[in-house]
Structures are given as C-alpha cells and as structure tokens.
Amino acid sequence: MTVRTILKMGDPRLLRVAQPVTEFDSDALHLLITDLLDTMQAANGAGLAAPQIGVDLQVVIFGSGEFNPRYPDAPVVPRTVLCNPVITPIGEAEEEGWEGCLSVPGLRAVVPRWQRIRYTGFDQYGDPIDRTVEGFHARVVQHECDHLIGKLYPMRVRDFTQFGFTEVLFPGLDAGQDD
C-alpha cells in the first residue's frame, strides 16, 4: 500500500493541463492506479485525479462504497478508473451542490455542475467506457475531470457566501480531508 502526498491548492502543478495516456495495461499505469486508490481510500475521498499526486496524466479514479463519512448522504457510485475522459453535458440543466476537495482541505462550497452528462474514455486496459449519469455521480466525474484541465472547484464558485470551512458549515461532519 502506497499512500502518496496530495498536492494542495497553490501548488502550480495543479494548474497544468494533463497529458493523455498513450500506453494502456502497462506496469507504470497499474502502479499509478494502485497508488491513486490507496491514497483516495486513506483520505476517505470520493475521487482522485493523477495531477493531485503530481502525475501529469489524464487518469481519474472515483467511486464510493456503502458509506463515506465525508459524504454520508451520497448514493453509491461504482468504483471506476477513467483515462482520457471526455464529458458531454446532456441538456442545459445545472445543479448546485456542496463540494470539497482533497487538494483544498477543510473547505467546502456550493458549485454548479451539469445535472446530466455522458462521459467516455478508457479503463486501464484500454477498454472503452461510455456512461450516461446524473446527480452525485455526474458531479464527482466533473469535479475529478476538472483536475485534468488545471481547474479546482473554487474556480467554479459563483456565490462566495456559500464557501467556507467544513467544520463551521457542517459541524460534526468528518472533515479530516475533503474531496
């Protein structure tokens, strides 16, 4: 088990545009995915992107089990490895919801996201992924994929009266790290 250091907002590596994966089913890619999973699980994250651990590749992982203490009311999202993702909004509807981020620890904000999306890409073996999702699942995918284009959720906040410290906004919520 290798838990990697998660870069924090202010680190210029988080603002870069990640490079596409060109070699699938490689030892290096499998090791990266193992490190991402171990790091995400150790932090109780709902997702993690390779740039958050300093790796400049278009790789995100996301998913949740039965219960995540940082998102107690969230529905289960299937554990997914997604390389070279493309997100296409379905319709014009947006949905506002609270988000946090492992790279912006201790803070949360209301962030607008597309309500329904289609995402495509590849798993670690190069097999295609093509899903249409909505709600929390769509939010998590959009949040993680933002990391691949150098965006952190505070860059999407429209109303800064709904941005603050998790411990103040949500007393009692497990806020050791946010994502």
Beta strands, then each sheet from edge to edge (+ up, - down):
strand 1: 47-49
strand 2: 59-62
strand 3: 80-89
strand 4: 94-101
strand 5: 104-114
strand 6: 116-122
strand 7: 128-134
strand 8: 163-165
sheet 1: 1+ 2- 3+ 6- 7+
sheet 2: 4+ 5- 8+
end
